[in-house]
Amino acid sequence: MTFDQKTLLAYLRDDLEIKDAGLDTPLFSSGLLDSVSMVGLLAFLEQASGMIIRTEDVTLENFDTPARILAFAQATV
């Protein structure tokens, strides 16, 4: 599976049902996602991108918006 902006936004919209998800949508700080959704998102990211996400990397700085997730993924690969 290819991991890119389109793939991430489709996952957020279709699987997590965040219909208005855009690159700057706050996911966790706004309460759109909870801890259960986070586990699913992390599993999706690892599967789609092939990266391994360390516990210490799971921060708002890296995961609060789709743009931050994409930046983290690009820096990790």
NORRABEL-V204307 format. One line per field, one symbol per residue. phi: phi as a letter, one per 40 degrees, with the letter a starting at -180 (. if undefined). psi: psi as a letter, one per 30 degrees, with the letter a starting at -180 (. if undefined). Layout:
# NORRABEL-V204307
phi: ???
psi: ???
This chain:
# NORRABEL-V204307
phi: .cbadcccccccccccfccbcbcbccccccgcbbccccccccccccccbgcbccdcccbcdcbcbdccccccccccc
psi: kkjaeeeeeeeeeeefhiegklegkkeeffgekaeeeeeeeeeeeeeefglkkkeffileefgfleeeeeeeeefe.
